Amino acid sequence: MFTVNLQDKPIELAQKTPILSVIKNDDKHFVAAKVNNRLRELTYELSFDCDVELLNLTDRDAVKVYETSLRYLLAMAFHNLYPDYQIKLSYGISRSIMVSILEPNDVKMDKHMLKSVLAEMDRLVALDLPFVRTTMTKEEAYDYFVQSNYPDKAEALQYRPEKICHFYKCGDYLNYMYGYMAPSTGYLHTYKLFCYDGHIIAQYPRYEVGGQIPVFQDEPTFAKVQKRAYRWAKLCNAEVISKINDHITEDTYVDFMQMNETLHNDMLHELGDKIVGDIDNIRLICIAGPSSSGKTTFSNRLRIELMSRGITPLRISLDMYYKNREDIPLDENGEKDFECLESLDVALFNDHITSLIAGEEVELPIYQFGAGRTAEGIKTKIDSHTPIIIEGIHALNDQLSYSIPKHHKFKIYIAPQFQINLDMHNPISYTDIRLLRRIVRDKKYRDSSAERTLEMWSSVRRGEFKWIYPFQEGCNYVFNSALTYEMCVMKKYALPALREVQSNSPHYITANRLIKFLKYFKDMDDKWVPCNSLLREFIGGSCFAEVDE
């Protein structure tokens, strides 16, 4: 006999029992569970004393299970209808999955195809077919993928350290999605599909909006950056992890690294051209992006790019304008909300900016984070030809710089936006890349554990959805700060930090998932990473002094 505490209610069991057998889940409300703080599928067999927490779509880990299962359903539907087609699943605009046809390359998604795929998915959901977990050796899996015309999946296996591979069988279809799955197709009852620019967009429930499908928001600027990122990934032969690893195996990694750095140089040059072309109007260059996008290094490099063109901008951090700690407003949990606009002295900021533009001398404040208040600042004055660079979470929000006419602002949104996959059915999350960057940076520069970074991440994400993402479409330029090689370098810094997260931690599930993800990348020596690389902001060795302090 053993005791299972299910949602804090004890249940006595005498033999191995799947979670599904001890819960009432007729409406398929729950999609996964935590067993002693480990994420488990609902088919997991209980055989020991444990605590079981059931997860629905208001939980981030449950949504990940749902999304993984939905990608399986999409791939299965295409396989059933168009067995000779090769599709690519990637993360698209408005927090969606984007389906693209790779082969035949002259075929585009249309309404007829959409209707057929949607009908097939609905049919499979109605059948409530179980996802049955099975195993193969790596050799057997390789042969299967080659025979099934999945060369990308076959190549990825060579970088898997385990000798056994787990698969999911649904009817006669077999595939693997690098993640936990719902028990059956019947659990995938909520999704929306529609055509978008020659692709299919698939929306699904998100925990950020209480397990509902968010309202679709067209993001044409973001969509263009995604297209450019995928073209670049194909150009440097790095659209899947196995091809990235091939650069290291074949000793072309220095060339590969420098190609990516050159792309950043080219974007900076392109950006410089745009700013110089309208320099008579531009007084404020506004830079914002989500956490760990590389804003500090980017701001420095943009400053140098403009200096090379005879323009010497003044750089101001919005952190200088925090209110004294006792004046910071509280959030819904009664804690100091340092991310809201009201935490900044907006009036003082506008007074200083307008005075500087008018040629007057101002005393820029210095914020002492330890004391939580401003100190005596630095007297500054600029001429009429000097633009001001501001960088911070609210830089793109016109409410921050209300006193500056819009035509005097040049807005830049920065974020790492990858278009690379584990394989063509398994996209890499941009958010995970940023989280890994922050874990590495916090450990190196703040002596902060991965546990602490993971603890703060939900709050950081809430701030991004409220204060950053709504303003990205109104910008003049999007700088893609992704470096396709960066995970191969960051791996050796991130893994030790993640492995310090204990199994009883509430963040162990996320840490374990990131560890499993990183294992597919080969290690790359970071000695050739340039000192001005954006990656140096996280791993150290930057030539920009303020980054290393």
Secondary structure, DSSP 8 states (H G I E B T S, - for coil): -EEEEETTEEEEESS-EEGGGGS--TT----EEEETTEEE-TT-EE-SSEEEEEE-TTSHHHHHHHHHHHHHHHHHHHHHH-TT-EEEEEEETTTEEEEEEEESTT----HHHHHHHHHHHHHHHHHT-B-EEEEEEHHHHHHHHHHTT-HHHHHHHTT--SSEEEEEEETTEEE--SS---SBGGG----EEEEETTEEEEE--BGGGTTB-------HHHHHHHHHHHHHHHHTT-SBHHHHHHHHHTT-HHHHHHHHHHHHHHHHHHHHHHHHHTTTT--EEEEE-STTS-HHHHHHHHHHHHHTTT---EEEEGGGGB--GGGS-B-TTSSB-TTSGGGB-HHHHHHHHHHHHTT--EEEEEEETTTTEEEEEEEE---TT--EEEESTTTT-TTTTTTS-GGGEEEEEEE-----EEETTEE--HHHHHHHHHHHHHHHHH---HHHHHHHHHHHHHHHHHHTGGGGGG-SEEEE---TTHHHHHHHHHHHHHHTS-TTSTTHHHHHHHHHHHTTS----GGGS-TT-TTHHHHS--S-HHHH-
